[in-house]
Every structure is written in C-alpha cells, then in structure tokens.
Amino acid sequence: MRIIPLRSFTILAVVAGCSCLASKLPAQNASDTAISSAPADLPKDMKPIYTTPDRATEDLKSHGIGTSEDQLIEFLKKGLQRTTNLPEQPPEKSQLIIDAMARLAEMKSRAAVDPIMRIARFDTTMGAFRVIEYDVSKSSPQSRDDFRTRAYRLIQFNAINALGLIGDPKSADLIRTVLQQDKAAGAQIQYSICLGLLGDASGVDYLVQLINLQNRRESAAAAKAFYFITGQNFGYTENSPVRLRRTLPAKYTQWWSQHRSTFQPDPGAIRKRREEKRSLTIYTARSARDLLKLAADYFDFNNTMGAASARKQISDAGRSWNAQFQKIATDPLEDLDVRMEAMNWYFEANRSDPLELFKKLRKDENPEIADKANTLIEQIAEDNAKRGRL
C-alpha cells in the first residue's frame, strides 16, 4: 500500500467506475519507506510512497506550509496562504497535498483523521481542493475537466491510504463505502489492506473475487494482499502458469469460506507482513532450472542472491543445455519467469538455428509465453535481415 506522488502517477478511473483518459505527470525521484506493492493495475513506472524527504520538506516550507503536525493540518483545511509568486517546484501544487498527507500518515496523526476523511469524501470546502483548482486553472481549457477528475481521484486514493496508515478505526465506514463504489482492481486491493489495518476484514471478499479472475496481474496482487491480511499464502504469484491459476483460487475461496465468520484481522501482524524484508536465504543451484530461476531475478543488482553468477554459468554452458532449455520452456506447470528465462537463453545460444521451439510456443496456453515467442521470432527476423544487408 503506497501513497502515490502526483508527479509520477497515471490516473485510471473515476470513483464511480467511469473511465477517463490516462496521462502521465512529471516524475521526480522517490524513496520507499517500507510498505507493499502499488496496485497491480497501475503503471509500472509509478514511484514509491514519499518523495525524498529533503525535496518534500523544501517544497512544503518554500510554499509557507511548514512540516509540523499543526501546520500540515492547517494547510489541508485552508489551502495555500498565497497563490502568486509561488516557487516552480513542484509544478503541480496538488503534490503538496499528497506530501502533507504522507507526512501526517508517517506521524500516525490522529488529529489529521477528520480533515483527511473530509478530503476522501470530496468535501470541496476543504482548502486542499482550492489547491487542485489552482492547478486546474493553469491547465489548458481543453484539459481542465480531465485534470480535475484525475487529480480528485488521486487525492482520494492517497487520503484513504493515509487513513489506513494512521490506523484510526473510525475511518472504516468511509473506506468501506469508497471500496464498494470503486471498480478499479488496484484501488480495491489497496482499500482492502487499509481496512485490514483498521481491524476490518470486509475487504477480503473483494480480494477473493479478484483472485478468482485467474489472471497474472490483479489476481496475483490480490493474493499478496490476502496474505498480508490473513497470513495465508497458497502460492498464487505473477509467475503462476495458467494451469495453476485455474486451480489455486479454489484454495483461497475454501479457506475464506471456512474462516469468514470468525476471522479478525490483526493490524500489527499485517504491518509486520507488509514490512517483511526479502528473504536472503541463498541456496546452491543444483540444476539448470535452479540457475534459470536465479538468473530471472533482475532486481538482484549486487549479485546478493547469485543472479549474475547464474547468468555467467548459463552463458558458459552455451548450446550444451539446449535440451534442458527446451524442456523447461515447454513445461506448462513451470513458473513463467523460469520459462521465459529459458527462452531467452535458448535464443542467445541458437540465433541461427531453426525456430521450431518458438513457433511451437506461439500457441502456448499462457499469453505471456506466446507473446515472448512472437517477440523472439520477430527479433530473429530482424537479425537475419540485418545480416542480409551486410
């Protein structure tokens, strides 16, 4: 669950479920402060929760807002003290609302709950909305309605996440209401976690529905949220193949049907699970499959888990592992990241060979594998065309 900086967010849908065109706002650097993944249906380039502390502090102070609890709450209630001769950064002054709510959430400010709830309800008497309208006035006439819709939606999203982080149960009714209205899967996942942090399990029903969509993005993200709230993990991830996606949701459904009437979320346990650090258990790769799993970890920048070492070992093997690559790449029960990594290395080792493997995989039941096969076939065609021109 993240508070999403305006400058890096592509807004998706209006609260009532209507849709609007997406447009990307300017991005700045951001740093993660140990909360979980962003909604699955939001852009991959979305930045983490808070802007870098120095940048946010500088922005808040340069606009005459300040960074104390009272100053931030006063800003949310009354808006900017002036609207002339404002600093250039941030370009969208609505970013200051998000920065203020993020700071208050970090403080776990109970005094901020009421004003943030009013913002989440779209109470436009709040000064925060005058800040949005200032940004709207700086937009072209043709884009004003769209910008206003996107900004209101984003401010509400951040307000609700802030309420979840603060943890005051009196905001639960409001969050339940917004969750019932919102049709965007990413928002439903986030708001379900927010409710869990308030000791309310009602969002789990939505998570089970999303898991039963049996897709790679929303269902996997919902399964992760299900784990955060309940502590139960039945293995549905973004790398689960289609055949497992068809069977794993039943485990979530069955567990929830058995425990729904008595289950009570533990906010402390949810926070602990959300803040779990990545496991650093380093195992010895004993097969080509193990090495491919390691090699597929492109976030192991420092080779802590052995990803770079695994890639070198695979590269050194060359074509001698062709049979294993083919077997793994065509295994319908294998993790998708492992299958795609096998396809990558087969491609690297056999660029001039016939394309029978990739032609076969173009018809794979997993769309991700089929797309990957088509991409590699196109790449080989481009490489052959280049060689023909030389």
Helices and strands as residue ranges (DSSP letters): G 6-8, E 30-31, E 50-51, H 53-62, H 69-78, H 94-107, G 110-112, H 113-120, H 127-137, G 141-143, H 144-166, G 169-171, H 172-181, H 185-197, H 204-211, H 218-230, H 242-247, H 249-259, H 267-274, H 288-295, H 307-317, G 318-321, H 322-329, H 336-349, H 356-361, H 367-389
